[in-house]
Amino acid sequence: MKKINKIKIRLNGKIVNISNKITLIDLIKKFKVPLNKVAIELNHTIVNKREIKKIKLKKNDKVEIVHFIGGG
């Protein structure tokens, strides 16, 4: 039986266990986040959405996903 290695990250303030080989785009897809309606911060730095496919998440990373809401 194959053991899948997990790491812990903090996603919007909550601890989440994920695969140790997951990329930021994989995380976004897993939680069905609409990319065109969010801003993403990784370890206190805003992420360029063109780069999210290249970013591999590491143990103890802090990811914040902020949804845009219209109003007036």
Order of alpha helices (4+ residues) and beta strands (2+ residues): beta-beta-alpha-beta-beta-beta
